[in-house]
Amino acid sequence: MPTAPATPKVSPRPAASGAPISTDAALDRAFRAFREAAARLVEQVDDLEDAAGRPTGDLPDDLRQVRTVFGKWSTEILLVLHSVPSAGFEDLRRGLPGISPRILSSKLKGLEREGLVRREIVDSRPPRVRYELTDRGWTVTWLARPILAYLRAPRAKPTEVGAEPRPRRPGSAAASRVRT
């Protein structure tokens, strides 16, 4: 037996017109605003890098970083370290069922190289190692929170959001095309 489509959640606060606001529509508007703000931030960073004479958007380097930071086990490690102030190697291994010590060590070294994780040797018998997020690591994990919230949010039907894809960046060649 087919199930009825889910009805959108409705906010108890009425809109200016007096009608209740659909929570799904409000979430969609909030994420669209976030996307536009993120696009403006990327443009500002690109402009600052251009002014400093640094290259922007180096695809091979970007892909290497994406693979290091968002590859298998890396995101899990970052999320675990986001939830605890610091963790030892064995604590991380136990918190990530299925990861081998060799892979965990390799991923931690990559995240350390990217400046996201700090490794500290604890003076004890036997010596132990503790891992924690750096300021850069905290920034990345906090930036991931809106993405996770977006992925958790109910998906709107394409007709509700608009079937046309948005340009990648405001002001780009795709954005300046006239739509017909």
Backbone as ProteinMPNN parsed JSONL, in Angstrom:
{"seq_chain_A": "MPTAPATPKVSPRPAASGAPISTDAALDRAFRAFREAAARLVEQVDDLEDAAGRPTGDLPDDLRQVRTVFGKWSTEILLVLHSVPSAGFEDLRRGLPGISPRILSSKLKGLEREGLVRREIVDSRPPRVRYELTDRGWTVTWLARPILAYLRAPRAKPTEVGAEPRPRRPGSAAASRVRT", "coords_chain_A": {"N_chain_A": [[0.85, -1.175, 0.0], [0.701, 2.198, -0.942], [2.355, 4.894, 0.672], [1.309, 7.973, 2.138], [2.505, 11.173, 1.022], [4.995, 12.87, 2.918], [4.005, 15.436, 5.098], [4.898, 18.859, 5.135], [6.739, 20.207, 7.888], [5.464, 22.624, 10.158], [6.114, 25.828, 11.317], [5.446, 27.143, 14.562], [5.362, 29.888, 14.77], [3.804, 32.571, 13.187], [4.084, 33.876, 9.832], [4.782, 37.165, 8.456], [2.468, 37.651, 7.085], [0.647, 36.371, 8.595], [0.18, 33.694, 8.192], [1.3, 30.368, 8.998], [4.801, 29.455, 8.844], [6.382, 27.189, 6.694], [8.532, 24.764, 7.919], [10.297, 23.317, 6.332], [10.524, 25.01, 4.09], [11.62, 27.245, 5.328], [14.07, 26.176, 6.193], [15.19, 25.632, 3.691], [15.451, 28.256, 2.667], [17.277, 29.269, 4.547], [19.563, 27.664, 4.076], [20.076, 28.342, 1.426], [20.776, 31.038, 1.726], [23.075, 30.694, 3.269], [24.675, 29.355, 1.396], [25.028, 31.373, -0.531], [26.402, 33.271, 1.013], [28.703, 31.796, 1.555], [29.738, 31.56, -1.03], [30.372, 34.244, -1.529], [32.359, 34.58, 0.417], [34.357, 32.839, -0.547], [35.01, 34.175, -2.912], [36.118, 36.532, -1.811], [38.367, 35.46, -0.493], [39.739, 34.41, -2.706], [40.284, 36.831, -4.045], [41.968, 38.074, -2.145], [44.095, 36.255, -2.164], [44.911, 36.542, -4.825], [45.772, 39.225, -4.731], [47.932, 38.912, -3.056], [49.58, 37.566, -4.662], [49.481, 34.823, -4.72], [48.789, 31.593, -6.073], [45.486, 30.586, -7.056], [42.972, 28.083, -6.714], [44.309, 25.67, -7.573], [43.982, 22.81, -9.165], [45.17, 20.079, -8.987], [46.412, 20.266, -6.433], [44.212, 20.979, -4.862], [42.642, 18.65, -5.143], [44.313, 16.774, -3.905], [44.257, 17.744, -1.282], [41.512, 17.477, -0.731], [41.247, 14.699, -0.864], [42.889, 13.99, 1.27], [41.68, 15.248, 3.502], [38.929, 14.655, 3.301], [38.798, 12.018, 2.677], [38.337, 8.427, 3.049], [37.978, 7.523, 6.392], [39.26, 9.852, 7.317], [37.386, 11.954, 7.727], [35.877, 10.757, 9.703], [37.751, 10.592, 11.78], [38.195, 13.323, 12.246], [35.605, 14.055, 13.105], [35.374, 12.534, 15.469], [37.438, 13.686, 16.997], [36.383, 16.205, 17.157], [34.346, 15.84, 18.91], [35.502, 15.234, 21.352], [37.904, 16.579, 23.675], [40.626, 15.764, 23.459], [42.35, 12.831, 22.311], [43.767, 9.609, 22.786], [45.83, 7.39, 20.806], [44.901, 4.7, 20.902], [42.353, 5.153, 21.961], [41.168, 6.506, 19.836], [41.296, 4.467, 17.898], [39.62, 2.508, 19.046], [37.266, 3.962, 19.004], [36.686, 4.044, 16.365], [35.5, 1.66, 14.849], [36.754, -0.992, 12.89], [38.878, 0.25, 11.64], [42.278, -0.092, 10.83], [45.342, -0.183, 12.76], [47.53, 0.691, 11.202], [46.357, 2.158, 9.085], [45.003, 4.142, 10.559], [47.191, 5.462, 11.724], [48.448, 6.421, 9.392], [46.447, 8.132, 8.341], [46.207, 9.991, 10.421], [48.751, 11.156, 10.285], [48.575, 12.403, 7.769], [46.489, 14.268, 8.257], [47.741, 15.742, 10.199], [49.855, 16.805, 8.715], [48.383, 18.507, 7.079], [47.764, 20.394, 8.895], [45.584, 20.144, 10.568], [45.34, 18.475, 12.727], [46.89, 18.032, 15.861], [49.656, 16.46, 17.282], [50.657, 15.208, 20.34], [53.17, 14.237, 22.536], [52.91, 12.506, 25.476], [54.467, 12.746, 28.547], [55.085, 10.006, 30.121], [55.137, 6.738, 31.63], [54.472, 3.82, 30.035], [55.551, 6.033, 27.342], [52.969, 8.044, 25.947], [50.708, 9.027, 23.316], [48.79, 11.833, 22.408], [46.086, 13.155, 20.574], [44.717, 16.055, 19.094], [42.456, 18.548, 17.803], [43.673, 21.238, 15.819], [43.503, 24.858, 15.671], [42.87, 25.328, 13.034], [41.813, 22.819, 12.371], [39.552, 22.803, 14.046], [38.121, 24.852, 12.806], [37.59, 23.699, 10.285], [35.99, 21.507, 11.071], [33.829, 22.844, 12.24], [32.898, 24.214, 10.02], [31.969, 22.082, 8.623], [29.674, 21.394, 9.962], [27.277, 22.882, 9.08], [26.988, 21.636, 6.592], [26.493, 18.977, 7.283], [24.096, 19.405, 8.661], [22.531, 20.283, 6.539], [22.468, 17.976, 4.943], [21.047, 16.314, 6.649], [18.586, 17.521, 6.689], [15.175, 17.509, 5.523], [14.638, 16.539, 2.152], [13.724, 18.714, -0.41], [11.229, 18.708, -2.973], [12.176, 18.795, -6.449], [10.613, 20.653, -7.912], [9.79, 22.382, -5.963], [12.061, 23.721, -5.122], [13.251, 24.613, -7.404], [14.146, 23.711, -10.562], [16.308, 24.458, -12.061], [19.839, 24.485, -12.082], [21.993, 26.397, -9.969], [24.424, 28.972, -10.7], [27.959, 28.398, -10.187], [29.493, 30.416, -8.916], [28.609, 33.699, -7.944], [28.792, 36.279, -10.363], [30.392, 34.852, -12.058], [31.175, 33.481, -15.323], [29.088, 31.757, -15.983], [27.083, 32.773, -14.378], [26.57, 35.238, -15.504], [25.279, 34.73, -17.842], [22.433, 35.154, -19.874], [19.279, 34.091, -19.003], [16.872, 32.16, -20.719]], "CA_chain_A": [[0.0, 0.0, 0.0], [1.547, 3.379, -0.989], [2.21, 5.788, 1.814], [1.036, 9.366, 1.79], [3.719, 11.985, 1.1], [5.171, 13.534, 4.204], [3.577, 16.831, 5.094], [5.98, 19.682, 5.662], [6.572, 20.691, 9.257], [5.058, 24.02, 10.162], [6.588, 26.577, 12.468], [4.33, 27.714, 15.304], [5.334, 31.337, 14.613], [3.246, 32.945, 11.89], [4.84, 34.801, 8.993], [4.249, 38.525, 8.503], [1.102, 37.614, 6.553], [-0.207, 35.694, 9.558], [0.151, 32.256, 7.92], [2.483, 29.702, 9.538], [5.91, 29.238, 7.912], [6.796, 25.801, 6.561], [9.897, 24.575, 8.383], [11.095, 22.903, 5.181], [10.798, 26.201, 3.282], [12.534, 28.085, 6.098], [15.388, 25.543, 6.092], [15.691, 25.846, 2.338], [15.896, 29.653, 2.575], [18.48, 29.435, 5.369], [20.704, 27.042, 3.396], [20.379, 29.149, 0.236], [21.499, 32.222, 2.207], [24.406, 30.226, 3.655], [25.417, 29.074, 0.16], [25.409, 32.652, -1.136], [27.442, 33.855, 1.872], [29.925, 31.008, 1.344], [30.272, 31.94, -2.35], [31.008, 35.557, -1.362], [33.593, 34.385, 1.178], [35.352, 32.251, -1.454], [35.464, 35.255, -3.795], [37.004, 37.405, -1.036], [39.626, 34.741, -0.288], [40.421, 34.397, -4.006], [40.799, 38.179, -4.289], [43.113, 38.285, -1.246], [45.215, 35.449, -2.664], [45.389, 37.206, -6.044], [46.508, 40.429, -4.329], [49.192, 38.484, -2.437], [50.375, 36.881, -5.679], [49.426, 33.368, -4.547], [47.874, 30.964, -7.026], [44.204, 30.126, -6.506], [42.292, 27.015, -7.437], [45.201, 24.692, -8.201], [43.182, 21.585, -9.119], [45.854, 18.919, -8.393], [46.604, 20.475, -4.999], [42.881, 20.905, -4.253], [42.246, 17.235, -5.095], [45.125, 16.122, -2.873], [43.717, 18.152, 0.015], [40.186, 16.859, -0.559], [41.456, 13.277, -0.561], [43.457, 13.877, 2.614], [40.753, 15.703, 4.539], [37.602, 14.068, 3.188], [38.904, 10.618, 2.284], [37.85, 7.434, 4.005], [38.46, 7.565, 7.758], [39.687, 11.184, 7.748], [36.248, 12.682, 8.288], [35.511, 10.102, 10.96], [38.74, 11.012, 12.781], [37.901, 14.72, 12.58], [34.373, 14.113, 13.893], [35.654, 12.026, 16.816], [38.218, 14.699, 17.707], [35.492, 17.34, 17.395], [33.457, 15.525, 20.035], [36.283, 15.107, 22.59], [39.002, 17.557, 23.65], [41.805, 15.095, 22.908], [42.202, 11.375, 22.388], [44.95, 8.82, 22.529], [45.769, 6.565, 19.605], [44.012, 3.546, 21.146], [40.988, 5.672, 22.103], [40.677, 6.732, 18.472], [41.118, 3.17, 17.229], [38.405, 1.889, 19.595], [36.118, 4.775, 18.599], [36.487, 3.888, 14.92], [35.531, 0.221, 14.576], [37.094, -1.401, 11.533], [40.097, 0.874, 11.151], [43.496, -0.782, 11.273], [46.321, 0.752, 13.331], [48.362, 1.255, 10.137], [45.566, 3.172, 8.385], [44.793, 5.245, 11.5], [48.46, 6.189, 11.807], [48.641, 7.113, 8.118], [45.467, 9.216, 8.231], [46.576, 11.018, 11.396], [49.916, 11.869, 9.737], [48.086, 13.281, 6.707], [45.748, 15.365, 8.869], [48.754, 16.547, 10.879], [50.545, 17.534, 7.636], [47.474, 19.56, 6.622], [47.598, 21.363, 9.971], [44.262, 19.997, 11.186], [45.472, 17.687, 13.952], [48.148, 18.2, 16.59], [50.105, 15.252, 17.992], [51.425, 15.572, 21.527], [53.702, 13.09, 23.268], [52.695, 12.671, 26.91], [55.593, 12.211, 29.31], [54.62, 9.01, 31.088], [55.713, 5.406, 31.421], [55.211, 4.101, 28.803], [55.12, 7.288, 26.71], [51.713, 7.967, 25.205], [50.481, 10.101, 22.35], [47.447, 12.399, 22.406], [45.769, 13.911, 19.365], [43.647, 17.033, 19.249], [42.296, 19.432, 16.658], [44.284, 22.557, 15.848], [42.503, 25.882, 15.351], [42.469, 25.063, 11.645], [40.956, 21.64, 12.436], [38.261, 23.213, 14.612], [37.415, 25.616, 11.78], [37.074, 22.756, 9.281], [34.87, 20.723, 11.622], [32.672, 23.721, 12.401], [32.359, 24.47, 8.682], [31.268, 20.866, 8.191], [28.389, 21.288, 10.656], [26.144, 23.24, 8.217], [26.848, 20.628, 5.538], [25.802, 17.847, 7.899], [22.71, 19.818, 8.917], [21.857, 20.304, 5.245], [22.235, 16.593, 4.522], [20.025, 15.741, 7.533], [17.304, 18.194, 6.46], [14.347, 16.837, 4.522], [14.89, 16.994, 0.786], [12.569, 19.306, -1.077], [11.008, 18.233, -4.337], [12.814, 19.729, -7.388], [9.718, 21.733, -8.325], [9.683, 23.341, -4.868], [13.293, 24.477, -4.996], [13.619, 25.145, -8.708], [14.877, 22.656, -11.246], [17.512, 24.97, -12.7], [20.986, 24.588, -11.177], [22.519, 27.745, -9.775], [25.82, 29.082, -11.092], [28.903, 28.083, -9.12], [29.863, 31.62, -8.183], [28.041, 34.928, -8.487], [29.767, 37.034, -11.125], [31.129, 33.982, -12.961], [30.652, 33.494, -16.69], [27.79, 31.065, -15.976], [26.112, 33.615, -13.712], [26.253, 36.406, -16.308], [24.485, 34.328, -18.998], [21.018, 35.544, -19.824], [18.411, 32.901, -19.039], [15.739, 32.33, -21.627]], "C_chain_A": [[0.895, 1.236, 0.0], [1.287, 4.262, 0.218], [1.979, 7.202, 1.323], [2.335, 10.157, 1.876], [3.78, 12.689, 2.447], [4.723, 14.98, 4.094], [4.686, 17.671, 5.688], [5.679, 20.112, 7.085], [6.245, 22.17, 9.196], [5.524, 24.663, 11.45], [5.397, 27.152, 13.216], [4.254, 29.228, 15.145], [4.765, 31.689, 13.243], [4.185, 33.893, 11.144], [4.203, 36.18, 9.112], [2.804, 38.553, 8.014], [0.138, 36.941, 7.519], [-0.273, 34.191, 9.348], [1.409, 31.61, 8.503], [3.534, 29.463, 8.447], [6.229, 27.747, 7.876], [8.251, 25.694, 7.006], [10.8, 24.164, 7.23], [11.475, 24.106, 4.33], [11.778, 27.118, 4.017], [13.95, 27.508, 6.068], [16.001, 25.778, 4.726], [16.209, 27.266, 2.182], [17.182, 29.861, 3.361], [19.705, 28.842, 4.68], [21.066, 27.784, 2.113], [21.173, 30.391, 0.642], [22.926, 31.844, 2.613], [25.265, 29.979, 2.414], [25.898, 30.37, -0.483], [26.508, 33.324, -0.306], [28.77, 33.112, 1.69], [30.558, 31.356, 0.001], [30.962, 33.295, -2.269], [32.322, 35.436, -0.595], [34.696, 33.818, 0.285], [35.883, 33.317, -2.411], [36.424, 36.187, -3.071], [38.36, 36.749, -0.826], [40.419, 34.702, -1.591], [41.033, 35.761, -4.309], [42.022, 38.466, -3.415], [44.327, 37.489, -1.711], [45.783, 36.039, -3.942], [46.241, 38.412, -5.691], [47.862, 40.075, -3.714], [50.089, 37.749, -3.435], [50.415, 35.378, -5.523], [48.464, 32.775, -5.563], [46.588, 30.519, -6.321], [43.681, 28.981, -7.356], [43.197, 26.065, -8.186], [44.551, 23.32, -8.068], [43.94, 20.389, -8.544], [46.051, 19.065, -6.88], [45.27, 20.403, -4.267], [42.423, 19.457, -4.114], [43.026, 16.477, -4.027], [44.575, 16.466, -1.491], [42.358, 17.514, 0.275], [40.341, 15.393, -0.191], [42.001, 13.089, 0.846], [42.411, 14.167, 3.678], [39.423, 14.974, 4.498], [37.623, 12.62, 2.727], [38.392, 9.7, 3.376], [38.651, 7.513, 5.295], [38.87, 8.968, 8.21], [38.538, 11.967, 8.369], [35.819, 12.075, 9.616], [36.461, 10.528, 12.08], [38.453, 12.444, 13.215], [36.642, 14.832, 13.433], [34.585, 13.599, 15.315], [36.418, 13.079, 17.612], [37.401, 15.963, 17.962], [34.638, 17.102, 18.641], [34.179, 15.367, 21.371], [37.456, 16.089, 22.533], [40.305, 16.981, 23.08], [41.611, 13.595, 23.103], [43.545, 10.728, 22.116], [44.747, 7.955, 21.296], [44.782, 5.41, 19.793], [42.564, 3.982, 21.341], [40.372, 5.908, 20.727], [40.386, 5.414, 17.769], [39.86, 2.468, 17.733], [37.152, 2.648, 19.178], [35.796, 4.679, 17.12], [36.559, 2.413, 14.563], [35.839, -0.058, 13.105], [38.356, -0.772, 10.984], [41.307, 0.119, 11.688], [44.453, 0.252, 11.871], [47.175, 1.43, 12.249], [47.622, 2.374, 9.401], [45.329, 4.377, 9.301], [46.049, 6.099, 11.595], [48.691, 7.014, 10.543], [47.7, 8.311, 7.989], [45.799, 10.344, 9.21], [47.781, 11.822, 10.903], [49.492, 12.833, 8.637], [47.343, 14.487, 7.256], [46.692, 16.303, 9.626], [49.508, 17.399, 9.851], [49.692, 18.698, 7.119], [47.23, 20.615, 7.702], [46.261, 21.287, 10.673], [44.316, 19.295, 12.536], [46.858, 17.932, 14.548], [48.432, 16.914, 17.366], [50.98, 15.699, 19.145], [51.879, 14.303, 22.23], [53.584, 13.404, 24.757], [53.843, 11.993, 27.643], [55.057, 11.284, 30.404], [55.343, 7.703, 30.799], [54.602, 4.444, 31.152], [54.732, 5.417, 28.198], [53.83, 7.06, 25.906], [51.615, 9.153, 24.265], [49.025, 10.527, 22.451], [47.281, 13.201, 21.127], [44.632, 14.871, 19.682], [43.587, 17.887, 17.991], [43.081, 20.716, 16.884], [43.173, 23.582, 15.615], [41.973, 25.672, 13.936], [41.519, 23.85, 11.587], [39.582, 21.964, 12.998], [37.455, 23.981, 13.566], [36.811, 24.681, 10.737], [35.888, 21.975, 9.838], [33.645, 21.596, 11.843], [32.068, 24.08, 11.055], [31.595, 23.257, 8.156], [29.883, 20.757, 8.826], [27.209, 21.726, 9.789], [25.919, 22.226, 7.092], [26.101, 19.419, 6.092], [24.34, 18.184, 8.183], [21.907, 19.827, 7.617], [21.524, 18.891, 4.782], [21.179, 15.905, 5.376], [18.637, 16.3, 7.237], [16.497, 17.432, 5.413], [14.629, 17.424, 3.141], [13.611, 17.531, 0.183], [12.448, 18.705, -2.467], [11.633, 19.244, -5.298], [11.915, 20.885, -7.799], [9.583, 22.778, -7.228], [10.889, 24.257, -4.827], [13.648, 25.174, -6.298], [14.515, 24.134, -9.395], [16.173, 23.141, -11.85], [18.67, 25.021, -11.712], [21.469, 26.027, -11.107], [23.95, 27.792, -10.269], [26.737, 28.836, -9.907], [29.247, 29.297, -8.284], [29.151, 32.816, -8.781], [29.14, 35.684, -9.232], [30.57, 36.181, -12.085], [30.503, 34.064, -14.339], [29.274, 32.84, -16.739], [26.718, 31.955, -15.363], [25.687, 34.787, -14.597], [25.48, 36.048, -17.579], [23.05, 34.776, -18.807], [20.195, 34.265, -19.94], [17.244, 33.169, -19.949], [14.592, 31.463, -21.197]], "O_chain_A": [[1.775, 1.337, 0.854], [0.165, 4.365, 0.714], [2.403, 7.574, 0.229], [3.185, 9.85, 2.711], [2.759, 13.052, 3.031], [5.024, 15.663, 3.115], [5.347, 17.25, 6.637], [4.527, 20.351, 7.449], [6.691, 22.881, 8.296], [5.351, 24.112, 12.536], [4.436, 27.603, 12.593], [3.19, 29.809, 15.36], [5.215, 31.143, 12.235], [4.975, 34.615, 11.753], [3.192, 36.341, 9.796], [2.006, 39.373, 8.468], [-1.07, 36.942, 7.282], [-0.735, 33.472, 10.233], [2.473, 32.229, 8.507], [3.197, 29.292, 7.276], [6.333, 27.113, 8.926], [9.106, 26.441, 6.53], [11.945, 24.609, 7.152], [12.62, 24.217, 3.892], [12.667, 27.701, 3.397], [14.921, 28.253, 5.934], [17.188, 26.086, 4.612], [17.288, 27.471, 1.626], [18.085, 30.556, 2.895], [20.775, 29.451, 4.695], [22.24, 27.848, 1.749], [22.14, 30.754, -0.029], [23.872, 32.582, 2.335], [26.439, 30.347, 2.382], [27.042, 30.458, -0.929], [27.446, 33.888, -0.87], [29.835, 33.731, 1.672], [31.782, 31.44, -0.101], [32.02, 33.486, -2.87], [33.294, 36.117, -0.922], [35.841, 34.266, 0.352], [37.082, 33.354, -2.69], [37.436, 36.596, -3.641], [39.393, 37.404, -0.963], [41.628, 34.931, -1.59], [42.168, 35.843, -4.777], [43.003, 39.036, -3.891], [45.455, 37.981, -1.661], [46.999, 36.043, -4.135], [47.307, 38.614, -6.272], [48.823, 40.835, -3.833], [51.209, 37.359, -3.106], [51.267, 34.713, -6.111], [47.44, 33.38, -5.882], [46.603, 30.131, -5.153], [43.92, 28.921, -8.562], [42.895, 25.686, -9.317], [44.564, 22.727, -6.989], [43.396, 19.719, -7.666], [45.879, 18.101, -6.133], [45.191, 19.837, -3.177], [41.876, 19.077, -3.079], [42.465, 15.635, -3.325], [44.441, 15.593, -0.634], [42.088, 17.061, 1.387], [39.645, 14.896, 0.694], [41.626, 12.144, 1.54], [42.274, 13.416, 4.644], [38.84, 14.698, 5.546], [36.574, 12.054, 2.419], [38.059, 10.138, 4.477], [39.88, 7.564, 5.265], [38.826, 9.243, 9.409], [38.703, 12.578, 9.425], [35.441, 12.792, 10.542], [36.024, 10.792, 13.2], [38.465, 12.75, 14.407], [36.607, 15.615, 14.382], [34.039, 14.162, 16.264], [36.09, 13.341, 18.769], [37.7, 16.713, 18.892], [34.258, 18.044, 19.336], [33.534, 15.365, 22.419], [37.948, 16.395, 21.446], [40.998, 17.645, 22.309], [40.823, 13.152, 23.939], [44.351, 11.225, 21.329], [43.628, 7.809, 20.804], [43.927, 5.175, 18.939], [41.644, 3.27, 20.937], [39.217, 5.561, 20.479], [39.35, 5.265, 17.121], [39.113, 1.895, 16.94], [36.089, 2.048, 19.016], [34.762, 5.17, 16.669], [37.571, 1.956, 14.031], [35.264, 0.554, 12.204], [38.863, -1.217, 9.955], [41.348, -0.261, 12.858], [44.383, 1.431, 11.526], [47.503, 2.61, 12.37], [48.204, 3.424, 9.125], [45.445, 5.519, 8.854], [45.973, 7.327, 11.551], [49.088, 8.177, 10.622], [48.123, 9.389, 7.569], [45.685, 11.52, 8.865], [47.826, 13.039, 11.083], [49.991, 13.956, 8.573], [47.538, 15.607, 6.782], [46.463, 17.511, 9.683], [49.768, 18.578, 10.092], [50.222, 19.75, 6.763], [46.562, 21.617, 7.45], [45.838, 22.254, 11.307], [43.446, 19.494, 13.385], [47.855, 18.026, 13.833], [47.548, 16.361, 18.02], [51.924, 16.468, 18.963], [51.079, 13.404, 22.489], [54.086, 14.42, 25.236], [54.154, 10.827, 27.4], [54.634, 11.734, 31.469], [56.08, 7.597, 29.819], [53.787, 4.258, 32.056], [53.629, 5.873, 28.503], [53.644, 6.018, 25.278], [52.334, 10.143, 24.398], [48.132, 9.688, 22.564], [48.219, 13.846, 20.657], [43.712, 14.548, 20.434], [44.54, 17.943, 17.214], [43.147, 21.222, 18.004], [42.023, 23.205, 15.387], [40.779, 25.821, 13.678], [40.54, 23.862, 10.84], [38.568, 21.473, 12.502], [36.245, 23.787, 13.448], [35.655, 24.847, 10.348], [34.885, 21.799, 9.147], [32.522, 21.13, 11.65], [30.852, 24.237, 10.949], [30.683, 23.395, 7.34], [29.007, 20.09, 8.275], [26.206, 21.012, 9.751], [24.781, 21.988, 6.689], [25.188, 18.899, 5.451], [23.453, 17.357, 7.972], [20.744, 19.426, 7.597], [20.426, 18.638, 4.287], [20.484, 15.011, 4.895], [17.63, 15.642, 7.498], [17.061, 16.791, 4.527], [14.83, 18.628, 2.983], [12.557, 16.899, 0.249], [13.43, 18.256, -3.058], [11.627, 20.44, -5.005], [12.405, 21.994, -8.016], [9.293, 23.939, -7.517], [10.757, 25.444, -4.529], [14.286, 26.226, -6.281], [15.545, 23.745, -8.845], [17.06, 22.334, -12.131], [18.51, 25.547, -10.611], [21.363, 26.778, -12.077], [24.636, 26.77, -10.265], [26.346, 29.039, -8.758], [29.288, 29.209, -7.057], [29.09, 32.944, -10.004], [30.285, 35.723, -8.782], [31.36, 36.718, -12.861], [29.431, 34.646, -14.51], [28.389, 33.311, -17.454], [25.561, 31.901, -15.78], [24.569, 35.283, -14.463], [25.065, 36.939, -18.32], [22.528, 34.77, -17.692], [20.391, 33.464, -20.853], [16.686, 34.267, -19.958], [13.541, 31.466, -21.839]]}, "name": "protein", "num_of_chains": 1, "seq": "MPTAPATPKVSPRPAASGAPISTDAALDRAFRAFREAAARLVEQVDDLEDAAGRPTGDLPDDLRQVRTVFGKWSTEILLVLHSVPSAGFEDLRRGLPGISPRILSSKLKGLEREGLVRREIVDSRPPRVRYELTDRGWTVTWLARPILAYLRAPRAKPTEVGAEPRPRRPGSAAASRVRT"}
